[in-house]
């Protein structure tokens, strides 16, 4: 199976106006495939606009098995989850918030 590197960019819309942007990228190497998603949006909360940022980084083996991932969300308070897969069924997960 062949995975082609590339990038895609998006406008994030709410109703008829653009409130942010997003991107998805795939990068290939000899031993792994890296996928990254990035989102920035100004979201209305409590009558004001608040900036929210989300990022996902995933490392896959060439056979498309997840080996490591990180997810972070920064809005009112930061949140981060990191995971590492060991063997074929063990997931070590660390979560931090606030």
Secondary structure, 3 states (H helix, E strand, C coil): CCCCCEEEEEEEEECCEEEEEEEEEEEECCCEEEEEEEEEEEEEECCEEEEEEEEEEEEEECCCCEEEEEEEEECCCEEEEEEEEECCCEEEEEEEEC
